[in-house]
Amino acid sequence: MNKREQEFQTKLDRVRRFCVDNDFDAIVIASVPNFRWLTSGVISTVSRNSKIGDVTLYITMSKVYLLTNCIECPRLMERDMPGIQVDYVVFPWYRSFKSELDTLPGTRVASDIPLPHCSYISDEIRQLRYPMTDWEQERYITLGRDAASVVEDVAKVLHPGMTTREISKQIDCALIENDMFPIVSLVGADDFQLRYRHPIPDSTALHKTAMVVVCAERDGLVVALTRTVHFGPLTTTQKQMHRDVQWIHTAILTATRPGRHTQEIFRAIEDAYRRAGYPEEWKNHHQGGGIGYESRDFILGPDVNEFVHLYQAFAWNPSIPGYKSEDTFLLTQEGPVCVTDSKSNWPRTRAREGDCVVTQADILEL
């Protein structure tokens, strides 16, 4: 078996163990992130903003059925799914996969989307995505490096007078040219726009400072990063405020340890903002969370109940007005590893908090 076939079997084993442990006969995988996870990136939908695919997997203890309409079937058979052993169930384009479910074996069926007569287990299926397999880790690290390289290369040649829409267009085109898709593309310019935590690109012209925020996807995997450039030297105050955000970020990463409950991390977030001198700022924007097959697998809040896994990825994004630190990290045996480090000449700070040592992107002075 090649790596893709081996990974499919590894993930299939996780799904089937879940079936046994929870007394299910079959599981429906219909959500786009879960389908792409299980198939190592196969696209199951035509519309990029669809959360439910046009192609569905139905998994029993002995077989995997792929339910698809007649439009998508040739692509899947000939290009996207060769080597992956599935039984095709093909239906007319004017019908839904739901009409085929009654023809398949199994009485106790679970699903990752709401379906009649099925147990809804979206969160439980998402948990099966952890830990990343060895091959997933390889692809993820490559994606992170490539995304950072593209964003940084564009950011280095920005110039005053460009609109944030023009900057976003250049970033998006460069990502697509390098086989990545920008599922989030935000650009803020100067104090007026940077007071917004989500700066939607528009006709605002850049003068002194630009912040670029990207979530880039390749083969279903997603990384997140933020890069900021400033024309001219930064003031002492500006440098200190960015260092403050980096320190908060390091404190959050220090708290993000395998086996730990996310509420311990949430308390660490509150404490880090308080110790940095910004006790209320965490309330003004979400702080990020787990990442992998979505822009965030989950966003950590006061009511989120998760456990941290080894070889799980996280993208924290602490911020104060005008300043933000965001990179994607993979939790390894040696600690958190930044996958969105391009290893280029973009300035980075080596930060330490306790026994946690990481590097974080600085503001580039042009």
C-alpha positions as CSV (number, residue, x, y, z in Angstrom):
1,M,0.0,0.0,0.0
2,N,1.1,3.5,-0.7
3,K,1.1,6.2,2.0
4,R,-2.4,7.4,1.1
5,E,-3.9,3.9,1.3
6,Q,-2.1,3.2,4.6
7,E,-3.4,6.5,6.1
8,F,-6.9,5.6,4.9
9,Q,-6.7,2.3,6.6
10,T,-5.4,3.8,9.8
11,K,-8.2,6.3,10.0
12,L,-10.8,3.7,9.0
13,D,-9.5,1.6,12.0
14,R,-10.2,4.5,14.3
15,V,-13.8,4.9,13.0
16,R,-14.5,1.2,13.4
17,R,-13.1,1.1,16.9
18,F,-15.4,3.9,17.7
19,C,-18.3,1.9,16.2
20,V,-17.4,-1.1,18.4
21,D,-17.0,1.0,21.6
22,N,-20.3,2.7,21.1
23,D,-22.4,-0.2,19.6
24,F,-23.0,1.3,16.2
25,D,-23.4,-0.8,13.0
26,A,-22.4,2.0,10.7
27,I,-21.3,5.6,10.5
28,V,-22.1,8.3,7.9
29,I,-19.3,10.7,7.1
30,A,-20.9,13.6,5.2
31,S,-19.3,16.8,6.5
32,V,-16.5,18.2,4.3
33,P,-13.8,18.4,6.9
34,N,-14.3,14.8,8.1
35,F,-14.5,13.5,4.5
36,R,-11.2,15.3,3.6
37,W,-9.6,14.0,6.8
38,L,-10.5,10.4,6.1
39,T,-9.6,10.5,2.4
40,S,-6.4,12.5,2.8
41,G,-7.8,15.5,1.0
42,V,-10.3,14.4,-1.6
43,I,-12.7,17.2,-2.5
44,S,-16.3,16.1,-1.8
45,T,-18.1,19.3,-2.7
46,V,-18.3,21.7,-5.7
47,S,-19.1,24.8,-3.8
48,R,-16.2,26.0,-1.5
49,N,-18.5,27.3,1.1
50,S,-20.5,24.1,1.6
51,K,-20.1,22.3,4.9
52,I,-21.9,19.1,3.7
53,G,-20.4,17.4,0.7
54,D,-21.9,16.1,-2.5
55,V,-20.1,12.8,-1.8
56,T,-20.6,10.7,1.4
57,L,-19.0,7.7,3.0
58,Y,-21.0,5.0,4.8
59,I,-18.7,2.8,6.9
60,T,-19.6,-0.6,8.3
61,M,-17.4,-3.1,10.1
62,S,-16.7,-4.9,6.8
63,K,-17.2,-2.4,4.0
64,V,-16.9,1.2,3.0
65,Y,-19.6,2.6,0.7
66,L,-19.1,5.8,-1.3
67,L,-22.4,7.5,-2.1
68,T,-22.1,9.9,-5.0
69,N,-24.3,11.4,-7.7
70,C,-23.6,10.6,-11.3
71,I,-21.9,13.9,-11.9
72,E,-19.0,13.4,-9.4
73,C,-18.6,9.6,-9.9
74,P,-16.2,9.7,-12.9
75,R,-13.8,12.1,-11.2
76,L,-13.7,10.1,-8.0
77,M,-13.2,6.8,-9.8
78,E,-10.6,7.9,-12.3
79,R,-8.7,10.7,-10.6
80,D,-9.3,11.1,-6.8
81,M,-10.0,7.7,-5.3
82,P,-8.0,5.1,-7.2
83,G,-6.4,2.6,-4.8
84,I,-8.9,3.3,-2.0
85,Q,-11.1,0.3,-1.7
86,V,-14.8,1.4,-1.6
87,D,-18.1,0.2,-3.0
88,Y,-19.7,2.8,-5.2
89,V,-23.4,3.7,-4.7
90,V,-24.3,6.0,-7.6
91,F,-27.6,7.8,-7.8
92,P,-29.1,10.4,-10.2
93,W,-28.1,14.0,-9.8
94,Y,-31.6,15.0,-8.9
95,R,-31.7,12.7,-5.8
96,S,-29.9,12.9,-2.5
97,F,-27.7,10.4,-0.8
98,K,-30.2,10.2,2.0
99,S,-32.5,8.3,-0.3
100,E,-29.8,5.5,-0.6
101,L,-29.3,5.1,3.2
102,D,-32.2,2.7,3.6
103,T,-30.6,0.3,1.1
104,L,-27.4,-0.1,3.1
105,P,-26.9,-2.5,6.0
106,G,-27.1,-1.5,9.6
107,T,-29.8,-0.6,12.1
108,R,-27.8,1.5,14.7
109,V,-26.3,4.2,12.5
110,A,-24.5,7.4,13.6
111,S,-23.7,10.4,11.5
112,D,-21.5,13.5,11.6
113,I,-24.4,15.6,10.2
114,P,-28.0,15.6,11.5
115,L,-30.0,12.9,9.8
116,P,-33.3,11.2,10.6
117,H,-33.0,8.0,12.6
118,C,-29.2,8.5,13.1
119,S,-27.3,9.4,16.2
120,Y,-25.6,12.8,15.7
121,I,-21.9,12.5,16.6
122,S,-20.2,15.5,15.0
123,D,-17.9,16.3,17.9
124,E,-17.1,12.6,18.5
125,I,-16.0,12.1,14.9
126,R,-13.8,15.3,15.1
127,Q,-12.0,13.8,18.0
128,L,-11.0,10.9,15.8
129,R,-8.9,13.3,13.7
130,Y,-6.3,13.4,16.6
131,P,-3.5,12.6,16.7
132,M,-2.2,13.4,13.2
133,T,-0.6,10.5,11.4
134,D,3.1,10.6,10.5
135,W,2.2,11.4,6.8
136,E,-0.3,14.1,7.9
137,Q,2.5,15.7,10.0
138,E,4.8,15.7,7.0
139,R,2.2,17.3,4.7
140,Y,1.2,19.8,7.5
141,I,4.7,21.0,8.1
142,T,5.2,21.4,4.3
143,L,2.0,23.4,4.1
144,G,2.9,25.6,7.0
145,R,6.3,26.4,5.6
146,D,4.9,27.1,2.1
147,A,2.0,29.3,3.4
148,A,4.4,31.4,5.5
149,S,6.8,31.7,2.6
150,V,4.1,33.0,0.2
151,V,2.6,35.5,2.7
152,E,6.0,36.8,3.7
153,D,7.3,37.1,0.1
154,V,4.3,39.2,-0.8
155,A,4.4,41.3,2.4
156,K,8.1,42.2,1.8
157,V,7.3,44.0,-1.4
158,L,4.2,46.0,-0.2
159,H,4.4,49.7,-0.6
160,P,2.4,52.7,0.6
161,G,-0.5,53.6,-1.5
162,M,-1.7,50.0,-2.1
163,T,-5.2,49.3,-1.0
164,T,-5.9,46.5,1.4
165,R,-8.0,44.9,-1.4
166,E,-5.0,44.9,-3.7
167,I,-2.8,43.4,-1.0
168,S,-5.4,40.6,-0.4
169,K,-5.6,39.9,-4.1
170,Q,-1.8,39.5,-4.3
171,I,-1.8,37.2,-1.3
172,D,-4.7,35.1,-2.6
173,C,-3.2,34.7,-6.1
174,A,0.2,33.7,-4.8
175,L,-1.4,31.1,-2.5
176,I,-3.4,29.6,-5.4
177,E,-0.3,29.6,-7.6
178,N,1.4,27.5,-5.0
179,D,-1.5,25.0,-4.7
180,M,-3.1,26.5,-1.6
181,F,-6.5,28.0,-1.1
182,P,-7.1,31.1,1.0
183,I,-10.1,30.3,3.2
184,V,-9.5,33.4,5.3
185,S,-7.8,36.5,3.8
186,L,-7.9,39.7,5.9
187,V,-5.8,42.8,5.5
188,G,-5.8,45.9,7.8
189,A,-3.9,49.1,7.2
190,D,-2.9,51.7,9.8
191,D,-4.6,52.7,12.9
192,F,-8.0,53.3,11.4
193,Q,-8.4,49.7,10.1
194,L,-6.2,48.0,12.7
195,R,-8.7,48.9,15.5
196,Y,-10.9,46.2,13.8
197,R,-9.9,42.7,14.9
198,H,-11.2,41.3,11.6
199,P,-10.1,43.9,9.0
200,I,-12.1,43.0,5.8
201,P,-10.1,44.2,2.7
202,D,-11.5,47.3,1.0
203,S,-10.3,50.5,-0.8
204,T,-8.4,51.8,2.3
205,A,-4.9,52.8,1.2
206,L,-1.8,51.6,3.1
207,H,0.4,54.4,4.6
208,K,2.6,53.0,7.5
209,T,1.4,49.6,8.8
210,A,-0.2,46.6,7.2
211,M,-1.4,43.4,9.0
212,V,-2.1,40.3,6.8
213,V,-4.1,37.4,8.3
214,V,-4.4,34.2,6.4
215,C,-5.8,30.7,6.8
216,A,-4.4,28.6,3.9
217,E,-5.7,25.1,2.9
218,R,-4.1,22.4,0.9
219,D,-5.7,18.9,0.5
220,G,-8.1,19.7,3.4
221,L,-5.4,20.6,5.9
222,V,-5.4,24.2,7.1
223,V,-2.8,26.5,8.8
224,A,-3.2,30.0,10.1
225,L,-0.8,32.9,10.4
226,T,-0.5,36.7,10.8
227,R,2.3,38.9,9.5
228,T,2.7,42.7,10.0
229,V,4.9,45.1,8.2
230,H,5.7,48.7,9.1
231,F,7.4,51.4,7.0
232,G,10.1,53.1,8.9
233,P,11.4,52.3,12.4
234,L,9.0,51.2,15.1
235,T,8.8,53.3,18.2
236,T,9.8,51.9,21.6
237,T,6.1,51.8,22.5
238,Q,5.2,49.9,19.3
239,K,8.0,47.3,19.9
240,Q,6.9,46.8,23.5
241,M,3.2,46.3,22.6
242,H,4.1,43.7,20.1
243,R,6.4,42.0,22.6
244,D,3.5,42.0,25.1
245,V,1.3,40.1,22.6
246,Q,4.2,37.7,21.9
247,W,4.6,37.0,25.6
248,I,0.9,36.3,26.0
249,H,1.2,33.9,23.0
250,T,4.1,32.1,24.6
251,A,2.2,31.8,27.9
252,I,-0.7,30.2,26.1
253,L,1.6,27.8,24.3
254,T,3.2,26.8,27.6
255,A,-0.2,25.9,28.9
256,T,-1.1,23.9,25.8
257,R,0.2,20.4,26.8
258,P,-0.9,17.0,25.8
259,G,-3.5,15.6,28.3
260,R,-4.4,19.0,29.7
261,H,-8.1,20.1,29.7
262,T,-8.8,23.2,27.6
263,Q,-10.3,25.0,30.7
264,E,-6.8,25.0,32.2
265,I,-5.6,26.8,29.0
266,F,-8.5,29.2,29.2
267,R,-7.5,30.2,32.7
268,A,-3.9,30.6,31.6
269,I,-5.2,33.0,28.8
270,E,-7.0,35.2,31.3
271,D,-4.0,35.2,33.6
272,A,-1.5,36.0,30.8
273,Y,-3.5,39.0,29.7
274,R,-3.7,40.2,33.3
275,R,0.0,39.8,33.9
276,A,0.8,41.6,30.6
277,G,-1.3,44.6,31.7
278,Y,-4.3,44.1,29.5
279,P,-6.8,42.3,31.8
280,E,-9.9,42.9,29.7
281,E,-8.5,42.5,26.2
282,W,-9.2,38.8,25.9
283,K,-12.9,39.6,25.9
284,N,-12.6,41.7,22.7
285,H,-11.6,38.8,20.3
286,H,-11.4,35.1,20.4
287,Q,-8.0,33.6,21.1
288,G,-8.0,30.8,18.6
289,G,-7.9,27.1,19.3
290,G,-7.4,23.7,17.7
291,I,-6.8,23.6,13.9
292,G,-6.3,21.0,11.3
293,Y,-9.1,20.6,8.8
294,E,-11.0,23.8,9.5
295,S,-9.9,27.4,10.1
296,R,-10.4,26.4,13.7
297,D,-11.5,22.9,14.7
298,F,-12.8,24.6,17.8
299,I,-12.4,28.1,19.3
300,L,-11.6,28.0,22.9
301,G,-14.1,29.8,25.2
302,P,-15.3,29.5,28.8
303,D,-17.7,26.6,28.0
304,V,-15.4,24.5,25.7
305,N,-14.6,21.1,27.0
306,E,-11.7,19.4,25.1
307,F,-8.5,17.6,26.0
308,V,-5.2,18.3,24.3
309,H,-3.6,15.6,22.2
310,L,-0.1,14.8,21.3
311,Y,0.4,15.6,17.6
312,Q,-2.6,17.9,17.5
313,A,-2.2,21.4,16.0
314,F,-3.1,24.7,17.5
315,A,-3.4,28.3,16.2
316,W,-3.6,30.8,19.1
317,N,-4.1,34.4,18.1
318,P,-3.8,36.7,21.1
319,S,-4.3,40.4,20.2
320,I,-4.5,43.9,21.5
321,P,-5.7,46.8,19.3
322,G,-3.3,47.0,16.4
323,Y,-1.1,44.1,17.4
324,K,-1.5,40.3,17.0
325,S,0.6,37.2,17.3
326,E,-0.5,34.2,15.3
327,D,1.2,31.1,14.0
328,T,0.3,27.4,13.8
329,F,2.0,25.0,16.1
330,L,2.1,21.2,16.2
331,L,2.5,19.6,19.6
332,T,5.3,17.1,19.6
333,Q,7.3,15.0,22.1
334,E,9.8,17.8,22.2
335,G,7.2,20.6,22.7
336,P,5.3,22.9,20.3
337,V,6.9,23.2,16.9
338,C,6.0,26.2,14.7
339,V,4.9,24.9,11.3
340,T,4.3,28.4,9.8
341,D,8.0,29.3,10.1
342,S,9.3,29.9,6.6
343,K,12.9,29.5,7.7
344,S,13.6,32.6,5.7
345,N,14.9,36.0,6.7
346,W,11.6,37.2,8.2
347,P,12.5,38.5,11.7
348,R,11.5,36.2,14.6
349,T,11.9,36.3,18.3
350,R,12.9,33.3,20.4
351,A,10.7,33.4,23.4
352,R,10.8,31.3,26.6
353,E,8.2,30.8,29.3
354,G,9.2,28.1,31.8
355,D,10.4,25.1,29.8
356,C,8.6,26.2,26.7
357,V,10.8,27.7,24.0
358,V,9.3,28.9,20.7
359,T,10.0,31.4,17.9
360,Q,7.4,34.0,16.9
361,A,7.1,36.4,14.0
362,D,8.2,40.0,14.6
363,I,6.9,43.0,12.8
364,L,9.0,43.6,9.6
365,E,10.4,47.1,9.4
366,L,10.7,48.2,5.7
